Amino acid sequence: MTDINSTQATPNGDLLHRIQERYGNLRKSERIVADFLRDHADSRLNASITELGQLLSVSEATISRVSRALGYEGYPDLKLSLAEGARQRTAFANIPIEIDQNDSLVTTSGNLASLLAASIQGTQRKLDAARLERAVDALRAAKKILFVGVGGAASICDEAVHLFIKAGIDAVAYRDGYTQTICAANLTPADVMVGVSHTGTTDTVAAALQIARGNGATTIAITSDATSPVAKAADVTLVTWNSSTPPIPLYGDFLEGRISQLFLIDLLYLGILFRTGAKTANNLQATGLALEKHYRRRSPAEG
């Protein structure tokens, strides 16, 4: 049972920060309400407590408990808070409403840390165990792994390659659609292509995945939209948490999307290491020794 007194939130705390702090103390049914509030934190909530209960298949008492557990006097007070939050907007596109440009940098750092932590935990909650295992098994057995993405997602692909090649895994990344298409056309059933796109609407990534899949290669998508073209072009889709702030196309995603993608890349990497055991462990050791030998040999003037 939720201990309301022990979960009292700070009166002026924003909704997402309150949910982040108190989520672990909520019951399963209460978390359903909290998840809904998190996903609609920047929207006006017009539903009555009865209507919301019917929508989420929970009792009115559950909604009332969650409202009080988050530091509100009740559901009406919670609705007023959401309405007020929906009116607040920053001057910068794609920055969550919880980040206020008028705050001190120290306050901003706390809010940013909470948002990034919430995005990782949100991605963790969206994980499908069967899909995750299937993705790791495919990557472990792959002759070659090709990562494709554009913009910020391309940087995630580069980081993935950096991790994988140190463990002796044949991996490459391409960030332009022309090269992605060429490489996809030459993949085989022994290969894997991983497409990264926060919105899932990057057409070059979706097209490359379709071509690779048509050649029999296993295709994996990392995206926040399971219904997007990128997701539909993949054999396996791993879904990241999606911010409540609607993204503005072509303006760039906020860091929440990137940290969620990096979290999944690290998770896949660990899964491969744990399943290959001595082979990748030896490769990592050999890589470390080679780097140590090379950089110790260099003189300070070369450093």
Buried (B, 14 or more C-beta within 10 A) or exposed (E): EBEEEEBBBEEEBBBBBBBBBBBEBBBEBBBBBBBBBBBBBBBEBEBEBEEBBEEBEBEBEBBBBBBBBBBBEEBEEBBEBBEEBBEEEBEEBBBBBBBBEEEEEEEBEEBBEBBBEBBBBBBEEBBBEEBBEBBBBBBBEBEBBBBBBBBBBBBBBEBBBEBBBBBBBEBBBBBEBEBBBEBBEEBEEEBBBBBBBBBBBBEBBBBBBBBBBEBEBBBBBBBBBBEBBBBBBBBBBBBBBBBBBEBEEEEBBBBBBBBBBBBBBEBBBEBBBEBBEEEBEEBBEEBEEEEEEEEEEEEEEEE
